[in-house]
Amino acid sequence: MSEALSTAPQPRLLWPAILTVAGTLVLCALGGWQLMRMGEKRAFIERLDSQASGAPAGMPAASTWAGLDPTTLDLTRVAASGTFLDTGFAGVRTTIASGGPGTRQLTGFGRWIFQGFKLQDGGVILVNRGFVPESRFGEIRPAAGPATVTGYLRAAEMRGSFTPDDLPAKREFYTRDPSAIAASLGLGPAAPFYLEAERQGDGLTPPAGIDAKELIARIPDNHLQYALTWFGLALTLIGVFAAYAWPSLKAARQG
């Protein structure tokens, strides 16, 4: 009779134990993945920081664009020489936070100003000239003539579930989609990515390009926090199982 009592509780704990082990492995795997992503993200931020303080790379040749993956080029700092096209510009609606002391007039609702740029090798790329508050949008005129633009290559922005429809006939957009914007400007085939111009001078005259330090500071690095959360949940799951199993195991020993 004593032997039966000592073995009876074990089947009742079998499935909870299996599920606990499986859940713990999954949670630990998620925590490990977050640690891996943390290493990748920090290496990426270090690369951006190094680029921002060094000489920009050359613009990829237009003949190579078809074989390039825009996501791997994202946030690569380059210098592009060419001429702004006189086909006008398009605005992408956005909301931007203060970039630091003295930049309050460039915050709030406004638009990113996109204009076509013909490179020296004949390729056409869209340049995001920068942000302009909605109240000053009417002041903006197309850039003209030859120029060398230093900035960051960016992949197309993905459209969200609640993103309003673009208005290409009005050259008004809600996502930074170079293909759609190029079509509205009548540019023909253009790069599948765009060039986000760096801020020039004091940055108070719109359109004001991006500031490298601000860009890097806005990149989220929460992976350690997420990893600790997953590992904490794994420990919690083990603790819950231990609390659940302890009375049965204690009764079995006493029996």
Secondary structure, 3 states (H helix, E strand, C coil): CHHHHHHCHHHHHHHHHHHHHHHHHHHHHHHHHHHHHHHHHHHHHHHHHHHHHCCCEECCCHHHHHHCCHHHHCCEEEEEEEEEEEEEEEEEEEEECCCCCCCHHHCEEEEEEEEEEEECCCCEEEEEEEEEEHHHHHHCCCCCEEEEEEEEEEECCCCCCCCCCCEHHHCEECCCCHHHHHHHCCCCCCCCEEEEEECCCCCCCCCECECHHHHHHCCCCCHHHHHHHHHHHHHHHHHHHHHHHHHHHHHHHHC
